[in-house]
Amino acid sequence: MKAVRSGRSSLPAAVLFPAFVAALLVPLGAAFMPLFDGGAASNLARAFADPRFFRSFSYGLSQAAASAVLAAAIGLPGAFLIARRDFPGKRLLSALSAVPFCVPPLIIAVGFVLYYGREGFLNRVLMAAFGLDEPPIGFLYSFAGVVMAHGFYNFPVVMRFVGDAWATAPRRHEDAARLLGASERRVFMTVTLPSILPSIGAAMSLVFLMCFYSFVIVLLFGGPGVGTPEVELYRAARFEFDRPLASAFALVETAVAMGALALYAAFERRAAGDREESERGAPTGFRGAGEVALAALYGAFIAVCFIGPLASIVAESLTIRSASRVGSGLGFGNYVSLFARRGFAPALANTASLGLLSAALASVAGFSLSVGLKRARSPILSKILPLLPLGVSGVVLAYGWSSALGRSSAVAIAAVQAVSAYPFALRAIQSSVGLSDERYVEAARSLGSSRLGAALRVRLPMAAPSIASGFAFAFAMSAGDANALIAAPVAGFETLALLLYRLAGSYRLNEACAAAVVLAIGTGFIFFVKDANDVRL
């Protein structure tokens, strides 16, 4: 194969492409196949004539765009603080970048209900403080509620992407502009902003893609008759048994997502070029009382609006309510009730087994591809192939596997989750494999080791810490994912995330919060503490 030097591409040729065919192209093809039953043109025409089709795409695109703008508005001040200022709590603020990837959106949704709902904590505080008779906050179950949840949930992505770029923006160019008499505003507009714009574009494109694929939050907050293409695909396949319509949603949704992915790749390529010429300057302390006040105000805003919903989950999990729900106390009764549930132990075991399998698949694929990409010359291999899974949603893949197999299975769900986590595991692993010294590999080859043996004896030990990081990341993403199992449920198979969804849906919020805390400890916050600084695409 001519994609790599010296004919050393047997690993990606023999492992990578069959893996992608099995894990990505097969379910994707199966998801599109029902569209051809009775003619693709007629099925597409019928889908386009359905009012829900245009309405769902209009809603999905508009909420994703608005969510990306809100995430940028919240994340940019944090990016500046992380990049240019030293202050107590900086590490905690930086570690928030792990939240969108490792804290399941279902937990965020439950937190928003408890915090921003009509009977939520914030409304109760405001009503008591100002003597109001009606809750002043009522945006939750609306377009604004979806955008708020998405914006607050994803602002750390913008903060991290742009913060990294801002930290390496050319300081000497800024200093030169100041020496020539430019004001701070002019320096920012003419020097700093152009250098970070590609990273802003990449971050917003990724947030747009994640919000366009949003499933659980829209399912809960979108309101009756409102849904993104992801939700409408689920309804058409699961409740209406209209597979051609579901396939039409899958096809057009994937085409839109691929466009957003191409935009992300273009911005990221430009940002990567800027990073090669960057210089990292040392952050400084705050300059004046004005900056201190603004930073404190931003911290308070994040604490109230972002940390508040998460804290409310912990508080609700420790609240014991009476049967009449008039009185309440504190204790661990909700956890006792949760642990005593007949389905809790199997759900915990299923979560662990599914997470381990999907993380193993993602890590093996990430290591294999990293070794292959080290010598790749083809842009298809080196740039496009690693990003492709981001352009296909887990709901589409789960629907595709259930169509291909005639039923859903836990192994298929693991494959779906592995494909979704693989780009992030790849990024963690690729950095260490890319930095490995080829002299050690060539020495092993000269001593008679095969290419596979050299990879296992030399590259694998050197990449072990990054593989462990990628494995932990993939496990956390899998354990917290309920989308695939909701879209394609497996009979008799329930994970902790799916149990949380069902408890919340049956208004057993106290037990749901206990399940959310257990899930968050087992997934998000482990990675949140251990590897938050490695999150990047």
C-alpha positions as CSV (number, residue, x, y, z in Angstrom):
1,M,0.0,0.0,0.0
2,K,1.4,3.4,-0.9
3,A,0.0,5.4,2.0
4,V,3.0,4.9,4.1
5,R,6.8,4.8,3.7
6,S,8.8,1.6,3.1
7,G,5.8,-0.6,2.9
8,R,5.4,-0.5,6.7
9,S,1.7,0.0,6.6
10,S,0.7,-3.6,7.3
11,L,-0.7,-2.7,10.7
12,P,-3.2,-0.1,9.6
13,A,-4.0,-2.1,6.5
14,A,-4.6,-5.3,8.4
15,V,-6.2,-4.0,11.6
16,L,-7.5,-0.5,11.1
17,F,-9.6,-0.7,8.0
18,P,-11.4,-4.0,8.9
19,A,-12.1,-2.5,12.4
20,F,-13.6,0.6,10.8
21,V,-15.7,-1.5,8.4
22,A,-17.0,-3.6,11.2
23,A,-17.5,-0.8,13.8
24,L,-18.5,2.2,11.7
25,L,-19.4,1.4,8.1
26,V,-21.4,-1.7,8.6
27,P,-23.9,-0.1,11.1
28,L,-23.9,3.1,9.1
29,G,-24.8,1.2,5.9
30,A,-27.4,-0.7,7.8
31,A,-28.9,2.5,9.2
32,F,-29.3,3.8,5.6
33,M,-30.5,0.6,4.0
34,P,-34.2,0.8,4.9
35,L,-34.3,4.0,2.9
36,F,-34.1,1.9,-0.3
37,D,-37.1,-0.2,0.5
38,G,-39.6,0.9,-2.1
39,G,-37.2,3.4,-3.6
40,A,-34.8,5.9,-2.0
41,A,-36.2,8.9,-3.9
42,S,-39.8,8.2,-2.9
43,N,-38.8,7.7,0.7
44,L,-36.8,10.9,0.8
45,A,-39.6,12.8,-0.8
46,R,-42.0,11.4,1.8
47,A,-39.7,12.4,4.6
48,F,-39.1,15.9,3.2
49,A,-42.9,16.3,3.0
50,D,-43.3,15.4,6.7
51,P,-43.6,18.7,8.7
52,R,-41.5,17.1,11.5
53,F,-38.5,16.7,9.2
54,F,-38.0,20.4,8.5
55,R,-39.1,21.4,12.0
56,S,-36.6,19.0,13.6
57,F,-33.7,20.1,11.5
58,S,-34.6,23.7,12.0
59,Y,-34.8,23.2,15.7
60,G,-31.6,21.1,15.9
61,L,-29.5,23.5,13.9
62,S,-30.8,26.6,15.7
63,Q,-30.4,25.2,19.2
64,A,-26.9,23.9,18.4
65,A,-25.8,27.3,16.9
66,A,-27.3,29.2,19.9
67,S,-25.7,26.8,22.3
68,A,-22.3,27.2,20.7
69,V,-22.6,31.0,20.9
70,L,-23.6,30.8,24.6
71,A,-20.8,28.3,25.4
72,A,-18.3,30.7,23.8
73,A,-19.7,33.7,25.7
74,I,-19.3,31.9,29.0
75,G,-16.0,30.1,28.1
76,L,-13.9,33.0,26.7
77,P,-13.4,34.8,30.0
78,G,-12.4,31.6,31.6
79,A,-9.9,31.0,28.7
80,F,-8.3,34.3,29.4
81,L,-8.0,33.6,33.1
82,I,-6.5,30.1,32.5
83,A,-4.0,31.4,29.9
84,R,-2.8,34.7,31.3
85,R,-3.5,34.9,35.0
86,D,-2.3,33.0,38.1
87,F,-4.8,32.7,40.9
88,P,-6.1,30.3,43.6
89,G,-8.5,27.8,42.1
90,K,-7.0,27.9,38.6
91,R,-6.4,24.2,38.6
92,L,-10.0,23.5,39.5
93,L,-11.3,25.9,36.8
94,S,-9.0,24.2,34.2
95,A,-10.2,20.7,35.3
96,L,-13.8,21.7,34.4
97,S,-12.8,20.9,30.8
98,A,-13.4,17.2,31.6
99,V,-17.0,17.7,32.6
100,P,-18.6,17.7,29.1
101,F,-16.9,14.4,28.3
102,C,-17.0,12.5,31.5
103,V,-20.1,13.7,33.4
104,P,-23.1,12.2,31.5
105,P,-25.6,14.8,30.1
106,L,-28.3,12.9,32.0
107,I,-26.7,14.0,35.3
108,I,-26.7,17.6,34.0
109,A,-30.3,17.3,33.1
110,V,-31.3,16.1,36.5
111,G,-29.3,18.8,38.1
112,F,-31.0,21.5,36.0
113,V,-34.4,20.2,37.0
114,L,-33.5,20.3,40.7
115,Y,-31.8,23.7,40.4
116,Y,-33.7,25.7,37.7
117,G,-37.1,23.9,37.8
118,R,-40.2,25.7,39.1
119,E,-39.8,24.1,42.5
120,G,-36.0,24.1,42.2
121,F,-33.5,25.5,44.6
122,L,-32.8,28.7,42.8
123,N,-36.5,29.6,42.4
124,R,-37.1,28.9,46.1
125,V,-34.2,31.1,47.1
126,L,-35.4,34.0,44.9
127,M,-39.0,33.7,46.0
128,A,-38.0,33.8,49.7
129,A,-35.5,36.6,49.1
130,F,-37.9,38.9,47.2
131,G,-41.3,37.7,48.6
132,L,-42.5,36.5,45.2
133,D,-45.7,34.4,44.8
134,E,-44.6,32.8,41.6
135,P,-41.3,31.2,40.5
136,P,-39.4,33.9,38.5
137,I,-37.4,31.3,36.5
138,G,-39.5,29.3,34.0
139,F,-37.3,28.7,31.0
140,L,-36.4,25.1,31.6
141,Y,-38.9,23.2,29.4
142,S,-38.4,25.3,26.3
143,F,-35.9,26.2,23.6
144,A,-34.2,28.5,26.0
145,G,-33.9,25.6,28.5
146,V,-32.2,23.4,26.0
147,V,-29.8,26.1,25.0
148,M,-29.0,27.0,28.6
149,A,-28.3,23.3,29.5
150,H,-26.1,22.9,26.4
151,G,-24.3,26.2,26.9
152,F,-23.5,25.7,30.5
153,Y,-22.6,22.0,30.0
154,N,-20.2,22.7,27.1
155,F,-18.5,26.0,27.9
156,P,-15.5,24.2,29.4
157,V,-14.7,22.9,25.9
158,V,-14.4,26.5,24.6
159,M,-12.5,27.5,27.7
160,R,-9.9,24.7,27.3
161,F,-9.5,25.0,23.5
162,V,-9.1,28.8,23.5
163,G,-7.2,28.8,26.7
164,D,-4.5,26.7,25.2
165,A,-4.3,28.9,22.2
166,W,-4.3,32.1,24.2
167,A,-1.5,30.9,26.4
168,T,0.7,30.5,23.4
169,A,-0.3,33.6,21.5
170,P,2.7,35.6,20.3
171,R,3.6,37.8,23.3
172,R,6.4,39.5,21.4
173,H,4.0,40.7,18.8
174,E,1.7,42.1,21.5
175,D,4.7,43.8,23.2
176,A,5.8,45.3,19.8
177,A,2.3,46.7,19.3
178,R,2.3,48.3,22.7
179,L,5.8,49.9,22.1
180,L,4.3,51.4,18.9
181,G,1.6,53.1,21.1
182,A,-1.3,50.7,20.6
183,S,-3.9,50.6,23.4
184,E,-4.7,47.3,25.1
185,R,-8.0,47.1,23.1
186,R,-6.2,47.6,19.8
187,V,-3.5,45.0,20.8
188,F,-6.3,42.5,21.5
189,M,-8.3,43.3,18.3
190,T,-5.3,43.3,15.9
191,V,-2.8,40.8,17.4
192,T,-4.3,38.5,20.0
193,L,-7.8,37.9,18.6
194,P,-6.5,36.9,15.1
195,S,-4.2,34.4,16.7
196,I,-6.9,32.7,18.7
197,L,-9.8,32.9,16.2
198,P,-9.0,29.5,14.7
199,S,-9.2,27.9,18.1
200,I,-12.5,29.7,18.8
201,G,-13.9,28.4,15.5
202,A,-12.7,24.8,16.3
203,A,-14.2,24.9,19.8
204,M,-17.5,26.3,18.6
205,S,-17.7,23.8,15.7
206,L,-17.1,20.9,18.2
207,V,-19.7,22.3,20.6
208,F,-22.2,22.7,17.7
209,L,-21.6,19.1,16.7
210,M,-22.1,17.8,20.3
211,C,-25.3,19.9,20.7
212,F,-26.7,18.9,17.3
213,Y,-26.3,15.3,18.4
214,S,-27.9,16.0,21.8
215,F,-30.4,13.3,22.7
216,V,-31.3,13.0,26.4
217,I,-31.4,16.8,27.2
218,V,-33.7,17.5,24.2
219,L,-35.8,14.5,25.1
220,L,-36.4,15.9,28.6
221,F,-36.5,19.6,28.0
222,G,-37.6,20.0,24.4
223,G,-41.3,19.9,25.2
224,P,-44.1,17.9,23.6
225,G,-43.8,17.6,19.8
226,V,-40.3,19.1,19.8
227,G,-37.2,17.3,18.9
228,T,-33.9,17.3,17.1
229,P,-33.3,14.8,14.2
230,E,-31.7,12.5,16.8
231,V,-34.9,12.4,18.8
232,E,-37.2,12.1,15.8
233,L,-35.1,9.2,14.5
234,Y,-35.6,7.5,17.8
235,R,-39.4,8.1,17.7
236,A,-39.8,7.0,14.1
237,A,-37.8,3.8,14.7
238,R,-38.9,2.9,18.2
239,F,-42.6,3.9,18.4
240,E,-43.8,4.3,14.8
241,F,-41.8,1.4,13.3
242,D,-41.2,3.6,10.2
243,R,-37.7,2.6,9.3
244,P,-37.5,4.4,6.0
245,L,-38.3,7.7,7.8
246,A,-35.8,6.9,10.5
247,S,-33.2,6.2,7.8
248,A,-33.9,9.5,6.1
249,F,-33.3,11.3,9.4
250,A,-30.1,9.3,9.9
251,L,-28.8,10.1,6.4
252,V,-29.5,13.8,6.4
253,E,-28.4,14.2,10.0
254,T,-25.1,12.5,9.2
255,A,-24.6,14.7,6.1
256,V,-25.1,17.8,8.2
257,A,-22.7,16.5,10.9
258,M,-20.0,15.7,8.3
259,G,-20.2,19.3,7.2
260,A,-19.8,20.6,10.7
261,L,-16.9,18.1,11.1
262,A,-15.2,19.4,8.0
263,L,-15.5,22.9,9.4
264,Y,-14.0,21.8,12.7
265,A,-11.1,20.1,10.8
266,A,-10.4,23.2,8.8
267,F,-10.3,25.4,12.0
268,E,-8.2,22.8,13.9
269,R,-5.7,22.6,11.0
270,R,-5.3,26.4,11.0
271,A,-5.0,26.4,14.8
272,A,-2.4,23.6,14.7
273,G,-0.4,25.7,12.3
274,D,-0.5,28.6,14.6
275,R,0.6,26.4,17.6
276,E,3.7,25.4,15.7
277,E,4.8,29.1,15.7
278,S,3.6,29.8,19.2
279,E,5.4,30.8,22.3
280,R,4.2,30.1,25.8
281,G,4.6,33.0,28.2
282,A,4.4,32.8,32.0
283,P,1.0,33.8,33.4
284,T,0.9,36.8,35.7
285,G,-1.1,37.9,38.7
286,F,-4.2,40.1,38.5
287,R,-3.5,43.7,37.4
288,G,-5.5,46.0,39.6
289,A,-8.6,45.8,41.7
290,G,-10.8,45.9,38.6
291,E,-9.5,42.6,37.3
292,V,-9.8,41.0,40.7
293,A,-13.4,42.1,40.9
294,L,-14.2,40.8,37.4
295,A,-12.5,37.5,38.1
296,A,-14.5,37.2,41.4
297,L,-17.7,38.0,39.6
298,Y,-16.9,35.4,36.9
299,G,-16.1,32.8,39.6
300,A,-19.4,33.5,41.4
301,F,-21.3,33.2,38.1
302,I,-19.7,29.8,37.5
303,A,-20.3,28.7,41.0
304,V,-24.0,29.7,41.0
305,C,-25.0,28.7,37.4
306,F,-22.7,25.7,36.7
307,I,-21.6,24.2,40.0
308,G,-25.0,24.9,41.5
309,P,-26.9,22.2,39.6
310,L,-24.2,19.6,40.3
311,A,-24.2,20.5,44.0
312,S,-28.0,20.3,44.1
313,I,-27.8,16.6,43.0
314,V,-25.6,15.8,46.0
315,A,-27.9,17.7,48.3
316,E,-31.0,16.0,47.0
317,S,-29.4,12.6,47.2
318,L,-28.9,13.2,51.0
319,T,-32.4,14.6,51.5
320,I,-34.9,12.1,53.0
321,R,-38.5,13.2,52.3
322,S,-41.6,12.0,54.1
323,A,-44.4,10.2,52.2
324,S,-46.4,13.5,52.1
325,R,-43.2,15.3,50.9
326,V,-44.0,18.0,53.5
327,G,-41.1,17.4,55.8
328,S,-37.6,16.2,55.1
329,G,-34.3,15.3,56.8
330,L,-30.8,14.4,55.9
331,G,-29.3,11.0,55.7
332,F,-28.2,8.1,53.5
333,G,-31.6,6.5,53.1
334,N,-31.7,7.2,49.4
335,Y,-28.5,5.3,48.9
336,V,-29.7,2.5,51.1
337,S,-32.9,2.3,49.0
338,L,-30.9,2.4,45.8
339,F,-28.4,-0.3,46.8
340,A,-31.3,-2.5,48.0
341,R,-33.0,-2.3,44.6
342,R,-33.1,-5.7,42.9
343,G,-31.7,-4.3,39.7
344,F,-28.9,-2.2,41.2
345,A,-26.2,-4.9,41.5
346,P,-26.8,-6.2,37.9
347,A,-26.8,-2.6,36.6
348,L,-23.5,-1.9,38.3
349,A,-21.9,-5.2,36.9
350,N,-23.3,-4.4,33.4
351,T,-21.9,-0.9,33.6
352,A,-18.4,-2.3,34.5
353,S,-18.4,-5.0,31.9
354,L,-19.7,-2.7,29.1
355,G,-17.3,0.0,30.0
356,L,-14.3,-2.4,30.2
357,L,-15.2,-3.9,26.8
358,S,-15.7,-0.6,25.0
359,A,-12.6,1.0,26.6
360,A,-10.5,-2.0,25.6
361,L,-11.8,-1.8,22.0
362,A,-11.2,2.0,21.9
363,S,-7.7,1.7,23.4
364,V,-6.6,-1.1,21.1
365,A,-7.8,0.8,18.1
366,G,-6.2,4.0,19.3
367,F,-2.8,2.4,19.9
368,S,-2.9,0.5,16.5
369,L,-3.9,3.6,14.6
370,S,-1.3,5.7,16.4
371,V,1.5,3.3,15.3
372,G,0.2,3.3,11.8
373,L,-0.3,7.1,11.6
374,K,3.3,7.7,12.8
375,R,4.5,6.8,9.3
376,A,1.5,7.7,7.2
377,R,1.7,10.2,4.4
378,S,-1.9,10.1,3.2
379,P,-4.1,12.9,4.5
380,I,-7.0,10.4,4.6
381,L,-5.1,8.3,7.1
382,S,-3.5,11.0,9.1
383,K,-6.2,13.7,9.3
384,I,-9.6,12.5,8.1
385,L,-9.8,8.9,9.4
386,P,-9.3,9.7,13.1
387,L,-12.1,12.3,13.0
388,L,-14.7,10.3,11.1
389,P,-16.5,8.8,14.2
390,L,-17.2,12.3,15.4
391,G,-19.5,12.7,12.4
392,V,-21.7,9.8,13.3
393,S,-23.9,9.8,16.4
394,G,-24.2,6.9,18.8
395,V,-28.0,6.8,18.2
396,V,-27.5,6.3,14.4
397,L,-24.9,3.6,15.1
398,A,-27.1,1.9,17.6
399,Y,-30.1,2.0,15.2
400,G,-27.8,0.7,12.5
401,W,-26.6,-2.3,14.5
402,S,-30.1,-3.2,15.6
403,S,-31.1,-3.1,11.9
404,A,-28.1,-5.2,10.8
405,L,-28.5,-7.8,13.5
406,G,-32.3,-7.8,13.7
407,R,-32.0,-7.0,17.4
408,S,-29.8,-5.1,19.8
409,S,-27.0,-6.6,21.8
410,A,-24.6,-5.6,24.5
411,V,-21.6,-6.3,22.3
412,A,-23.1,-4.0,19.6
413,I,-23.6,-1.3,22.2
414,A,-20.0,-1.7,23.3
415,A,-18.9,-1.3,19.7
416,V,-21.0,1.9,19.4
417,Q,-19.5,3.3,22.6
418,A,-16.0,2.4,21.5
419,V,-16.4,4.2,18.2
420,S,-17.7,7.3,20.1
421,A,-14.8,7.2,22.6
422,Y,-12.1,6.2,20.1
423,P,-11.1,9.7,18.8
424,F,-10.5,10.9,22.4
425,A,-8.5,7.8,23.3
426,L,-6.6,8.1,20.1
427,R,-5.6,11.7,21.0
428,A,-4.4,10.7,24.4
429,I,-2.3,7.8,23.0
430,Q,-1.1,9.4,19.8
431,S,1.0,12.1,21.6
432,S,3.2,9.5,23.4
433,V,3.5,7.3,20.3
434,G,4.4,10.3,18.2
435,L,7.1,11.3,20.6
436,S,8.7,7.8,20.8
437,D,12.3,7.6,19.6
438,E,12.5,5.6,16.4
439,R,16.1,4.5,17.3
440,Y,14.8,2.1,19.9
441,V,12.4,0.6,17.4
442,E,15.1,0.2,14.8
443,A,17.4,-1.3,17.4
444,A,14.8,-3.9,18.2
445,R,14.3,-4.6,14.4
446,S,18.0,-5.0,13.9
447,L,18.1,-7.6,16.7
448,G,15.6,-9.7,14.7
449,S,12.3,-8.4,16.1
450,S,9.3,-8.2,13.8
451,R,7.4,-5.0,13.3
452,L,4.7,-6.3,15.6
453,G,7.2,-7.4,18.1
454,A,9.0,-4.0,18.1
455,A,5.6,-2.3,18.6
456,L,4.7,-4.5,21.5
457,R,8.2,-4.5,23.2
458,V,9.2,-0.9,22.5
459,R,6.2,1.4,21.7
460,L,3.7,-0.3,24.0
461,P,5.7,0.2,27.2
462,M,6.5,3.8,26.3
463,A,2.9,4.5,25.6
464,A,1.5,2.6,28.6
465,P,0.7,5.7,30.7
466,S,-1.2,7.4,27.8
467,I,-3.0,4.1,27.0
468,A,-4.1,4.0,30.6
469,S,-5.3,7.6,30.3
470,G,-7.2,6.8,27.1
471,F,-8.6,3.7,28.6
472,A,-9.9,5.5,31.6
473,F,-11.4,8.2,29.4
474,A,-13.2,5.7,27.2
475,F,-14.4,3.8,30.2
476,A,-15.8,7.0,31.8
477,M,-17.6,7.9,28.5
478,S,-19.1,4.4,28.1
479,A,-20.2,4.1,31.8
480,G,-22.1,7.4,31.6
481,D,-23.7,6.9,28.2
482,A,-27.4,6.0,28.1
483,N,-28.1,7.2,24.6
484,A,-27.3,4.0,22.8
485,L,-29.3,1.8,25.2
486,I,-32.3,4.2,25.2
487,A,-32.3,4.2,21.4
488,A,-31.7,0.4,21.0
489,P,-32.5,-1.3,24.4
490,V,-31.2,-4.7,25.1
491,A,-33.7,-7.0,26.7
492,G,-32.7,-7.7,30.4
493,F,-29.7,-5.5,30.2
494,E,-29.6,-2.3,32.3
495,T,-26.7,-0.1,33.2
496,L,-26.4,2.4,35.9
497,A,-26.9,5.3,33.4
498,L,-30.1,3.6,32.1
499,L,-31.3,3.0,35.7
500,L,-30.8,6.7,36.4
501,Y,-32.8,7.6,33.3
502,R,-35.7,5.4,34.4
503,L,-35.6,6.6,38.0
504,A,-35.7,10.2,36.8
505,G,-38.5,9.4,34.3
506,S,-40.6,7.9,37.1
507,Y,-40.1,11.0,39.3
508,R,-38.0,9.1,41.9
509,L,-35.6,12.0,42.0
510,N,-34.0,11.3,45.3
511,E,-33.0,7.8,44.3
512,A,-32.1,9.1,40.8
513,C,-29.8,11.7,42.5
514,A,-28.1,8.9,44.6
515,A,-27.6,6.9,41.4
516,A,-26.2,10.1,39.7
517,V,-23.7,10.6,42.5
518,V,-22.5,7.0,42.4
519,L,-22.2,7.2,38.6
520,A,-20.3,10.6,38.8
521,I,-17.9,9.2,41.3
522,G,-17.3,6.1,39.1
523,T,-16.8,8.1,35.9
524,G,-16.6,11.8,35.7
525,F,-14.9,12.9,38.8
526,I,-12.2,10.1,38.7
527,F,-11.1,11.4,35.3
528,F,-11.9,14.9,36.3
529,V,-9.2,14.7,39.0
530,K,-6.7,12.4,37.1
531,D,-6.6,13.5,33.5
532,A,-8.5,16.7,33.0
533,N,-5.5,18.4,31.4
534,D,-5.3,15.7,28.7
535,V,-8.7,16.4,27.2
536,R,-8.2,17.8,23.7
537,L,-9.0,16.7,20.1
